Amino acid sequence: MPITAVIFDMDETLVVDDAATDEAMLATCRQAAPHYGVAADALAQAVLRQARDLWWASPLHGYGNALGISSREVLWGRFTGDDPNLRALRTWMAGFRTQAWSQALTGLGVANPTGIERWVERFPKERRARHRVFPDAEPCLRELKKKYRLALLSNGATDLQREKLEASGLAGYFEVVVISGEVGIGKPEPGIFLLALERLGVSPQSAVMVGDSLARDIKGAQAAGMRAVWLKRDGAPLSEGLRPDAIVRGLGELAVVVERW
């Protein structure tokens, strides 16, 4: 069956996420480090490491992991909404942010660090100043839009993912946008892929999923009966037992692959 629709992941597929967070944290730590007599790069790594460990130990981690909310995002997201889990996350995250910075500084030998609130507040501003898309994203979407129906399928909190999408300038390319935080189910669960297909009005056999995550994008799409293209921007190896239907190293290669089907 020929392909009539292409569904895209967002983070690390269309928009830069991890690198933007790393840059924002380093920029914040370059301001903070002189106040404590530590190296900025060491502080940046320590804050992100402490945030990860605290998030994994949190009672909210199961909820966040199911929807694709990372510790890095909890350092800067607002997590608006009336869902009880979101309310709990908003209450918890203020202490989490302060603790991540405090433990990072203590681990670098700073006894009783003060003024942490300044950096807790600064980092989200630095991160929001770094919304950007991969250079090959818009040319790819523009080309595919001529022949195919396009959708976006993203894990994450609703407000944060909508913010990233709005900042990207790419929203107008998609007929359908499905975010795990809005529907209560995340990739790789087949149900969220089937929901996107239902909203597009296409069958699994006539759609292809494009994403950077083997575990979430590729595994989930194939479980839903779709073909899946792995966007391999870096040197990540294939996971055992997971075989995408195609591999591209940039979105500029995608149109040829889809047209072949």
Backbone as CSV, one residue per row, in Angstrom:
resi,resn,N_x,N_y,N_z,CA_x,CA_y,CA_z,C_x,C_y,C_z
1,MET,0.846,-1.189,0.000,0.000,0.000,0.000,0.885,1.244,0.000
2,PRO,0.629,2.207,-0.894,1.478,3.396,-0.948,1.314,4.270,0.289
3,ILE,2.358,5.001,0.621,2.345,5.916,1.750,1.573,7.183,1.381
4,THR,0.647,7.571,2.256,-0.093,8.817,2.052,0.117,9.818,3.188
5,ALA,0.715,9.360,4.300,0.897,10.236,5.452,2.243,9.962,6.110
6,VAL,2.865,11.016,6.599,4.131,10.902,7.312,3.956,11.558,8.683
7,ILE,4.296,10.804,9.722,4.162,11.285,11.094,5.557,11.490,11.679
8,PHE,5.778,12.653,12.263,7.092,13.018,12.792,7.098,13.087,14.310
9,ASP,8.186,12.616,14.882,8.546,12.948,16.259,9.029,14.404,16.251
10,MET,9.123,15.038,17.439,9.587,16.420,17.478,10.987,16.567,18.062
11,ASP,11.188,16.257,19.355,12.479,16.492,20.002,13.577,15.634,19.387
12,GLU,14.655,16.267,18.992,15.826,15.659,18.369,15.556,15.124,16.964
13,THR,14.339,15.306,16.483,14.012,14.982,15.095,13.835,16.270,14.304
14,LEU,12.984,17.153,14.802,12.748,18.447,14.166,13.379,19.593,14.949
15,VAL,13.276,19.539,16.269,13.814,20.623,17.094,14.972,20.115,17.947
16,VAL,15.923,20.992,18.171,17.092,20.687,18.993,16.667,20.757,20.456
17,ASP,16.941,19.709,21.203,16.523,19.670,22.607,17.709,19.523,23.554
18,ASP,18.390,18.392,23.508,19.467,18.151,24.463,20.587,19.177,24.343
19,ALA,21.015,19.469,23.127,22.109,20.427,22.952,21.702,21.811,23.444
20,ALA,20.444,22.188,23.202,19.960,23.487,23.671,19.960,23.544,25.196
21,THR,19.574,22.442,25.826,19.590,22.382,27.290,21.013,22.451,27.822
22,ASP,21.936,21.713,27.194,23.330,21.754,27.616,23.898,23.169,27.500
23,GLU,23.602,23.838,26.386,24.111,25.194,26.176,23.522,26.162,27.202
24,ALA,22.234,26.019,27.481,21.586,26.902,28.456,22.140,26.684,29.853
25,MET,22.377,25.425,30.204,22.940,25.144,31.526,24.352,25.682,31.639
26,LEU,25.153,25.523,30.605,26.512,26.033,30.657,26.517,27.562,30.747
27,ALA,25.616,28.211,30.008,25.525,29.669,30.070,25.150,30.133,31.476
28,THR,24.223,29.416,32.105,23.830,29.746,33.477,24.994,29.536,34.436
29,CYS,25.691,28.439,34.255,26.790,28.119,35.174,27.990,29.033,34.974
30,ARG,28.158,29.572,33.797,29.235,30.553,33.609,28.975,31.821,34.425
31,GLN,27.710,32.117,34.648,27.369,33.247,35.518,27.476,32.859,36.993
32,ALA,27.107,31.615,37.291,27.064,31.178,38.687,28.429,30.801,39.237
33,ALA,29.255,30.167,38.422,30.500,29.571,38.909,31.416,30.535,39.653
34,PRO,31.610,31.774,39.166,32.512,32.674,39.897,32.073,32.978,41.326
35,HIS,30.781,32.869,41.585,30.280,33.141,42.938,30.684,32.053,43.924
36,TYR,31.040,30.874,43.405,31.332,29.743,44.281,32.758,29.215,44.112
37,GLY,33.505,29.781,43.168,34.875,29.339,42.963,34.989,27.951,42.375
38,VAL,34.060,27.593,41.476,34.090,26.288,40.822,34.135,26.490,39.310
39,ALA,34.442,25.432,38.576,34.483,25.491,37.115,33.069,25.412,36.557
40,ALA,32.773,26.221,35.561,31.425,26.273,35.002,31.006,24.942,34.382
41,ASP,31.912,24.314,33.625,31.532,23.059,32.977,31.291,21.950,33.995
42,ALA,32.082,21.920,35.056,31.873,20.918,36.098,30.551,21.147,36.814
43,LEU,30.205,22.402,37.045,28.933,22.709,37.702,27.761,22.332,36.812
44,ALA,27.858,22.637,35.531,26.773,22.303,34.608,26.524,20.797,34.583
45,GLN,27.586,20.022,34.489,27.439,18.561,34.481,26.857,18.065,35.799
46,ALA,27.277,18.673,36.898,26.814,18.225,38.212,25.335,18.523,38.417
47,VAL,24.876,19.690,37.984,23.456,20.030,38.143,22.592,19.065,37.340
48,LEU,22.968,18.811,36.099,22.177,17.903,35.265,22.205,16.479,35.820
49,ARG,23.334,16.065,36.370,23.434,14.730,36.951,22.579,14.607,38.203
50,GLN,22.638,15.610,39.068,21.812,15.587,40.277,20.332,15.624,39.930
51,ALA,19.973,16.421,38.921,18.574,16.486,38.494,18.086,15.128,38.021
52,ARG,18.919,14.450,37.261,18.542,13.110,36.788,18.321,12.153,37.947
53,ASP,19.253,12.144,38.891,19.137,11.213,40.016,17.917,11.518,40.888
54,LEU,17.668,12.799,41.138,16.504,13.184,41.933,15.203,12.822,41.230
55,TRP,15.156,13.014,39.921,13.960,12.709,39.148,13.681,11.210,39.147
56,TRP,14.723,10.429,38.983,14.539,8.980,38.973,14.065,8.462,40.332
57,ALA,14.430,9.144,41.398,14.011,8.723,42.740,12.657,9.295,43.139
58,SER,12.108,10.173,42.313,10.856,10.852,42.652,9.648,9.922,42.500
59,PRO,8.638,10.083,43.332,7.398,9.316,43.161,6.656,9.698,41.887
60,LEU,7.023,10.802,41.250,6.382,11.237,40.009,7.097,10.727,38.769
61,HIS,8.205,10.024,38.973,8.982,9.588,37.809,8.206,8.631,36.917
62,GLY,7.433,7.725,37.523,6.662,6.779,36.721,5.691,7.489,35.792
63,TYR,5.003,8.477,36.323,4.091,9.295,35.518,4.863,10.021,34.414
64,GLY,5.966,10.657,34.789,6.736,11.415,33.813,7.342,10.530,32.744
65,ASN,7.862,9.379,33.137,8.498,8.490,32.177,7.498,7.956,31.164
66,ALA,6.288,7.650,31.626,5.264,7.132,30.720,4.888,8.150,29.643
67,LEU,4.977,9.431,29.977,4.607,10.483,29.023,5.821,11.104,28.348
68,GLY,7.032,10.697,28.763,8.229,11.211,28.133,8.704,12.536,28.677
69,ILE,8.487,12.802,29.963,8.966,14.025,30.602,10.318,13.720,31.239
70,SER,11.349,14.465,30.866,12.696,14.193,31.348,13.057,15.100,32.521
71,SER,14.103,14.716,33.238,14.599,15.533,34.346,15.052,16.898,33.854
72,ARG,15.599,16.949,32.652,16.058,18.221,32.083,14.879,19.175,31.881
73,GLU,13.749,18.622,31.477,12.572,19.458,31.262,11.967,19.937,32.575
74,VAL,12.085,19.134,33.611,11.547,19.541,34.901,12.339,20.727,35.463
75,LEU,13.547,20.944,34.958,14.343,22.089,35.390,13.859,23.413,34.794
76,TRP,13.029,23.343,33.717,12.617,24.607,33.103,11.159,24.678,32.665
77,GLY,10.445,23.562,32.654,9.053,23.568,32.220,8.121,24.198,33.252
78,ARG,6.961,24.627,32.782,5.945,25.203,33.681,4.926,24.147,34.112
79,PHE,4.597,23.199,33.236,3.688,22.099,33.536,2.319,22.584,33.997
80,THR,1.752,23.457,33.202,0.423,23.977,33.501,-0.640,22.919,33.201
81,GLY,-1.794,23.057,33.843,-2.897,22.135,33.618,-3.509,21.685,34.926
82,ASP,-4.705,21.112,34.832,-5.464,20.735,36.021,-5.319,19.272,36.420
83,ASP,-4.607,18.498,35.617,-4.408,17.098,35.964,-3.736,17.004,37.342
84,PRO,-4.219,16.125,38.215,-3.626,16.005,39.557,-2.127,15.721,39.532
85,ASN,-1.677,14.953,38.537,-0.249,14.672,38.427,0.535,15.928,38.097
86,LEU,-0.019,16.781,37.259,0.655,18.036,36.936,0.693,18.965,38.145
87,ARG,-0.388,18.992,38.876,-0.401,19.825,40.090,0.660,19.332,41.077
88,ALA,0.756,18.016,41.204,1.767,17.450,42.100,3.169,17.762,41.600
89,LEU,3.354,17.701,40.288,4.660,17.996,39.718,5.054,19.452,39.951
90,ARG,4.116,20.366,39.781,4.405,21.781,40.019,4.796,22.029,41.473
91,THR,4.118,21.357,42.385,4.437,21.517,43.802,5.822,20.967,44.122
92,TRP,6.124,19.812,43.537,7.382,19.114,43.832,8.581,19.773,43.185
93,MET,8.406,20.357,42.001,9.576,20.734,41.203,10.327,21.935,41.765
94,ALA,9.702,22.798,42.542,10.420,23.928,43.119,11.525,23.437,44.046
95,GLY,11.190,22.514,44.927,12.201,21.934,45.795,13.223,21.122,45.027
96,PHE,12.779,20.448,43.993,13.672,19.651,43.154,14.745,20.519,42.512
97,ARG,14.356,21.657,41.974,15.319,22.531,41.298,16.350,23.073,42.278
98,THR,15.884,23.521,43.423,16.807,24.028,44.437,17.749,22.936,44.912
99,GLN,17.207,21.745,45.108,18.018,20.629,45.600,19.064,20.212,44.575
100,ALA,18.705,20.208,43.301,19.660,19.827,42.262,20.870,20.752,42.265
101,TRP,20.614,22.051,42.360,21.709,23.023,42.395,22.499,22.904,43.699
102,SER,21.805,22.762,44.813,22.473,22.682,46.112,23.377,21.461,46.197
103,GLN,22.862,20.312,45.772,23.656,19.083,45.840,24.822,19.127,44.868
104,ALA,24.615,19.754,43.707,25.702,19.882,42.739,26.841,20.706,43.326
105,LEU,26.503,21.838,43.938,27.529,22.699,44.514,28.207,22.040,45.714
106,THR,27.427,21.390,46.548,27.999,20.688,47.704,28.967,19.605,47.238
107,GLY,28.586,18.892,46.181,29.452,17.850,45.647,30.750,18.382,45.071
108,LEU,30.755,19.663,44.713,31.976,20.293,44.197,32.764,20.984,45.309
109,GLY,32.350,20.758,46.548,33.119,21.262,47.687,32.667,22.592,48.243
110,VAL,31.484,23.073,47.818,30.973,24.341,48.318,30.089,24.052,49.536
111,ALA,30.509,24.507,50.685,29.736,24.259,51.907,28.632,25.300,52.051
112,ASN,27.426,24.838,52.301,26.275,25.721,52.528,26.129,26.798,51.446
113,PRO,25.968,26.385,50.177,25.863,27.373,49.095,24.605,28.240,49.243
114,THR,24.758,29.523,48.997,23.636,30.457,49.077,23.377,31.067,47.706
115,GLY,22.234,31.763,47.594,21.909,32.435,46.339,21.464,31.517,45.223
116,ILE,21.089,30.301,45.562,20.740,29.303,44.551,19.495,29.700,43.763
117,GLU,18.567,30.378,44.412,17.314,30.741,43.732,17.579,31.539,42.457
118,ARG,18.644,32.326,42.465,18.982,33.134,41.288,19.240,32.260,40.076
119,TRP,19.913,31.138,40.263,20.262,30.260,39.145,19.089,29.357,38.773
120,VAL,18.313,28.977,39.774,17.075,28.227,39.510,16.167,29.014,38.574
121,GLU,16.088,30.311,38.786,15.242,31.172,37.954,15.907,31.534,36.630
122,ARG,17.227,31.582,36.619,17.937,31.989,35.410,17.919,30.919,34.336
123,PHE,18.062,29.664,34.738,18.168,28.595,33.742,16.968,28.521,32.799
124,PRO,15.714,28.569,33.275,14.591,28.528,32.334,14.640,29.654,31.296
125,LYS,15.108,30.828,31.697,15.221,31.936,30.755,16.274,31.643,29.694
126,GLU,17.391,31.087,30.127,18.441,30.731,29.175,17.962,29.652,28.212
127,ARG,17.199,28.682,28.747,16.716,27.595,27.875,15.705,28.109,26.869
128,ARG,14.830,29.001,27.282,13.822,29.530,26.357,14.429,30.451,25.296
129,ALA,15.611,30.944,25.550,16.304,31.768,24.557,16.971,30.910,23.485
130,ARG,16.862,29.581,23.603,17.577,28.692,22.697,16.667,27.730,21.947
131,HIS,15.419,28.088,21.764,14.561,27.283,20.897,15.095,27.364,19.468
132,ARG,15.319,26.228,18.847,15.742,26.248,17.445,15.439,24.901,16.796
133,VAL,15.418,24.911,15.478,15.126,23.698,14.718,16.390,23.236,14.001
134,PHE,16.411,21.974,13.630,17.500,21.472,12.803,17.386,22.086,11.405
135,PRO,18.495,22.411,10.778,18.444,23.081,9.477,17.715,22.296,8.394
136,ASP,17.689,20.966,8.512,17.045,20.158,7.471,15.555,19.940,7.728
137,ALA,15.022,20.460,8.840,13.629,20.171,9.202,12.639,20.846,8.267
138,GLU,12.702,22.154,8.149,11.696,22.846,7.335,11.789,22.505,5.847
139,PRO,12.972,22.414,5.251,13.013,21.992,3.842,12.373,20.628,3.613
140,CYS,12.574,19.710,4.551,11.971,18.380,4.442,10.454,18.462,4.515
141,LEU,9.941,19.186,5.509,8.486,19.308,5.664,7.860,20.008,4.458
142,ARG,8.521,21.013,3.952,8.001,21.750,2.806,7.887,20.837,1.584
143,GLU,8.886,20.005,1.383,8.869,19.092,0.235,7.815,18.007,0.395
144,LEU,7.765,17.401,1.573,6.816,16.311,1.785,5.373,16.793,1.784
145,LYS,5.140,18.010,2.235,3.784,18.568,2.302,3.119,18.618,0.937
146,LYS,3.901,18.650,-0.120,3.348,18.701,-1.475,2.640,17.410,-1.862
147,LYS,3.055,16.293,-1.249,2.546,14.984,-1.667,1.876,14.194,-0.548
148,TYR,2.171,14.523,0.689,1.713,13.695,1.800,1.019,14.529,2.873
149,ARG,0.179,13.871,3.635,-0.417,14.493,4.812,0.560,14.318,5.968
150,LEU,0.748,15.368,6.761,1.753,15.349,7.811,1.115,15.491,9.182
151,ALA,1.704,14.774,10.144,1.261,14.868,11.534,2.477,14.899,12.435
152,LEU,2.274,15.397,13.644,3.314,15.417,14.660,2.853,14.569,15.833
153,LEU,3.736,13.702,16.308,3.428,12.829,17.448,4.579,12.940,18.439
154,SER,4.310,13.596,19.565,5.388,13.922,20.501,5.049,13.497,21.917
155,ASN,6.026,12.928,22.587,5.914,12.702,24.023,6.221,14.000,24.767
156,GLY,5.643,14.146,25.952,5.975,15.284,26.794,4.756,15.966,27.369
157,ALA,5.023,16.942,28.239,3.952,17.736,28.832,3.345,18.652,27.775
158,THR,2.041,18.832,27.839,1.332,19.574,26.803,1.878,20.978,26.602
159,ASP,1.963,21.747,27.685,2.368,23.146,27.518,3.795,23.272,27.023
160,LEU,4.680,22.397,27.474,6.077,22.470,27.071,6.248,22.111,25.599
161,GLN,5.579,21.058,25.154,5.705,20.651,23.763,5.035,21.660,22.832
162,ARG,3.915,22.218,23.271,3.260,23.256,22.460,4.151,24.497,22.366
163,GLU,4.839,24.801,23.456,5.755,25.941,23.443,6.892,25.707,22.445
164,LYS,7.465,24.523,22.460,8.536,24.200,21.522,8.042,24.264,20.080
165,LEU,6.849,23.719,19.845,6.297,23.709,18.495,6.037,25.118,18.000
166,GLU,5.465,25.961,18.851,5.185,27.342,18.469,6.481,28.088,18.164
167,ALA,7.491,27.880,19.002,8.769,28.557,18.794,9.476,28.073,17.537
168,SER,9.199,26.854,17.122,9.866,26.291,15.948,9.399,26.912,14.643
169,GLY,8.166,27.429,14.612,7.595,27.947,13.382,7.131,26.859,12.420
170,LEU,7.055,25.617,12.883,6.719,24.486,12.014,5.266,24.021,12.134
171,ALA,4.505,24.603,13.042,3.164,24.091,13.337,2.274,24.038,12.104
172,GLY,2.417,24.988,11.194,1.539,25.056,10.032,1.686,23.912,9.055
173,TYR,2.708,23.114,9.199,2.892,21.985,8.292,2.043,20.772,8.676
174,PHE,1.511,20.753,9.897,0.874,19.541,10.403,-0.648,19.667,10.461
175,GLU,-1.318,18.681,9.881,-2.772,18.601,9.988,-3.196,18.162,11.377
176,VAL,-2.393,17.315,11.984,-2.724,16.712,13.275,-1.506,16.811,14.187
177,VAL,-1.738,17.193,15.436,-0.689,17.198,16.455,-1.198,16.406,17.648
178,VAL,-0.467,15.380,18.026,-0.831,14.554,19.178,0.332,14.591,20.174
179,ILE,0.043,14.978,21.408,1.049,15.067,22.457,0.632,14.149,23.596
180,SER,1.568,13.382,24.099,1.237,12.375,25.112,0.557,12.986,26.326
181,GLY,0.998,14.162,26.749,0.402,14.803,27.911,-1.053,15.163,27.728
182,GLU,-1.485,15.331,26.488,-2.883,15.668,26.209,-3.785,14.446,26.204
183,VAL,-3.211,13.301,25.841,-4.054,12.115,25.655,-3.829,11.049,26.725
184,GLY,-2.811,11.257,27.591,-2.608,10.355,28.712,-1.923,9.048,28.379
185,ILE,-1.310,8.964,27.221,-0.574,7.772,26.818,0.599,8.217,25.970
186,GLY,1.725,7.555,26.131,2.918,7.990,25.416,3.533,6.902,24.556
187,LYS,4.396,7.309,23.656,5.189,6.353,22.878,6.108,5.590,23.839
188,PRO,6.280,4.298,23.692,5.996,3.477,22.512,4.661,2.737,22.523
189,GLU,3.729,3.101,23.390,2.439,2.401,23.403,1.771,2.537,22.036
190,PRO,1.358,1.422,21.439,0.750,1.485,20.102,-0.482,2.388,20.048
191,GLY,-1.174,2.515,21.174,-2.408,3.286,21.178,-2.252,4.724,20.739
192,ILE,-1.128,5.357,21.088,-0.964,6.762,20.719,-0.691,6.911,19.220
193,PHE,-0.048,5.913,18.638,0.152,5.920,17.187,-1.188,5.712,16.467
194,LEU,-1.982,4.784,16.988,-3.287,4.530,16.385,-4.205,5.740,16.502
195,LEU,-4.064,6.483,17.591,-4.859,7.703,17.754,-4.469,8.744,16.708
196,ALA,-3.186,8.901,16.474,-2.738,9.839,15.440,-3.247,9.417,14.069
197,LEU,-3.202,8.131,13.788,-3.705,7.619,12.506,-5.201,7.858,12.372
198,GLU,-5.927,7.624,13.458,-7.377,7.842,13.440,-7.698,9.305,13.148
199,ARG,-6.978,10.210,13.767,-7.231,11.632,13.546,-6.870,12.061,12.126
200,LEU,-5.889,11.393,11.542,-5.546,11.660,10.145,-6.528,10.991,9.189
201,GLY,-7.162,9.911,9.652,-8.060,9.159,8.790,-7.329,8.273,7.808
202,VAL,-6.190,7.697,8.251,-5.414,6.822,7.375,-5.139,5.509,8.105
203,SER,-4.812,4.486,7.343,-4.508,3.178,7.920,-3.034,3.104,8.296
204,PRO,-2.676,2.186,9.215,-1.259,2.020,9.559,-0.385,1.694,8.349
205,GLN,-0.939,0.928,7.412,-0.159,0.502,6.262,0.157,1.641,5.293
206,SER,-0.587,2.738,5.391,-0.376,3.850,4.463,0.345,5.030,5.127
207,ALA,0.922,4.792,6.324,1.609,5.865,7.045,2.988,5.392,7.483
208,VAL,3.882,6.342,7.639,5.233,6.050,8.112,5.557,6.992,9.263
209,MET,6.272,6.469,10.264,6.716,7.246,11.410,8.187,7.562,11.251
210,VAL,8.560,8.801,11.571,9.955,9.235,11.483,10.381,9.755,12.853
211,GLY,11.442,9.189,13.427,11.893,9.642,14.728,13.297,9.202,15.044
212,ASP,13.862,9.798,16.094,15.248,9.501,16.461,15.363,8.389,17.494
213,SER,14.264,8.015,18.140,14.323,7.040,19.224,13.900,5.658,18.749
214,LEU,14.823,4.715,18.824,14.482,3.338,18.478,13.448,2.777,19.441
215,ALA,13.645,3.022,20.731,12.786,2.421,21.745,11.376,2.979,21.723
216,ARG,11.224,4.273,21.415,9.895,4.894,21.470,9.273,5.038,20.074
217,ASP,9.994,5.625,19.152,9.412,5.901,17.836,9.332,4.657,16.947
218,ILE,10.431,3.952,16.837,10.495,2.816,15.913,9.719,1.622,16.463
219,LYS,10.005,1.235,17.683,9.323,0.089,18.287,7.815,0.317,18.347
220,GLY,7.404,1.505,18.788,5.978,1.780,18.927,5.254,1.817,17.601
221,ALA,5.853,2.444,16.605,5.208,2.533,15.295,5.042,1.159,14.674
222,GLN,6.077,0.349,14.739,5.981,-0.988,14.148,4.967,-1.845,14.887
223,ALA,4.864,-1.678,16.195,3.855,-2.421,16.956,2.448,-2.016,16.551
224,ALA,2.309,-0.771,16.049,1.001,-0.298,15.590,0.733,-0.637,14.131
225,GLY,1.661,-1.328,13.497,1.468,-1.752,12.110,1.998,-0.782,11.068
226,MET,2.766,0.212,11.506,3.310,1.213,10.594,4.732,0.857,10.176
227,ARG,5.159,1.430,9.065,6.572,1.435,8.743,7.235,2.569,9.528
228,ALA,8.525,2.398,9.814,9.213,3.361,10.673,10.602,3.662,10.133
229,VAL,10.923,4.954,10.080,12.237,5.408,9.623,12.992,5.966,10.824
230,TRP,14.163,5.417,11.060,15.006,5.880,12.159,15.898,7.006,11.667
231,LEU,15.794,8.161,12.306,16.678,9.288,12.019,17.910,9.144,12.902
232,LYS,18.996,8.762,12.299,20.240,8.454,13.020,21.218,9.608,12.791
233,ARG,21.049,10.666,13.574,21.913,11.837,13.403,23.307,11.626,13.995
234,ASP,23.429,10.708,14.940,24.720,10.488,15.586,25.171,9.048,15.367
235,GLY,26.109,8.610,16.166,26.663,7.281,15.976,26.009,6.201,16.806
236,ALA,24.792,6.425,17.255,24.110,5.441,18.102,23.950,4.109,17.367
237,PRO,24.238,2.992,18.049,24.096,1.683,17.405,22.647,1.213,17.419
238,LEU,22.348,0.277,16.560,21.038,-0.356,16.587,20.878,-1.166,17.862
239,SER,19.709,-1.103,18.450,19.420,-1.918,19.621,19.074,-3.336,19.182
240,GLU,19.470,-4.289,19.985,19.210,-5.682,19.645,17.706,-5.934,19.544
241,GLY,17.290,-6.550,18.467,15.893,-6.891,18.266,15.065,-5.807,17.620
242,LEU,15.630,-4.611,17.418,14.894,-3.516,16.780,15.482,-3.253,15.399
243,ARG,14.645,-3.321,14.393,15.089,-3.122,13.025,14.145,-2.152,12.330
244,PRO,14.551,-0.884,12.192,13.702,0.063,11.466,13.549,-0.356,10.016
245,ASP,12.500,0.125,9.376,12.281,-0.199,7.965,13.246,0.562,7.063
246,ALA,13.768,1.659,7.565,14.793,2.418,6.838,15.541,3.282,7.852
247,ILE,16.754,3.662,7.470,17.587,4.540,8.288,18.024,5.720,7.437
248,VAL,17.869,6.930,7.979,18.393,8.121,7.307,19.287,8.858,8.292
249,ARG,20.278,9.539,7.763,21.202,10.285,8.616,20.914,11.775,8.607
250,GLY,19.877,12.145,7.914,19.409,13.517,7.892,18.053,13.543,7.219
251,LEU,17.258,14.552,7.516,15.916,14.609,6.942,15.933,14.884,5.451
252,GLY,17.053,15.350,4.929,17.169,15.543,3.495,17.104,14.251,2.709
253,GLU,17.325,13.123,3.373,17.267,11.809,2.719,15.869,11.203,2.757
254,LEU,14.955,11.805,3.512,13.684,11.152,3.805,12.769,11.033,2.596
255,ALA,12.657,12.065,1.784,11.709,12.054,0.662,11.968,10.888,-0.273
256,VAL,13.220,10.607,-0.560,13.565,9.501,-1.461,13.092,8.172,-0.870
257,VAL,13.287,8.007,0.432,12.871,6.758,1.091,11.359,6.600,1.023
258,VAL,10.614,7.638,1.360,9.149,7.562,1.369,8.621,7.323,-0.036
259,GLU,9.167,7.994,-1.020,8.700,7.828,-2.399,8.954,6.420,-2.914
260,ARG,9.991,5.794,-2.410,10.308,4.411,-2.830,9.209,3.449,-2.409
261,TRP,8.490,3.815,-1.328,7.403,2.957,-0.843,6.100,3.260,-1.537
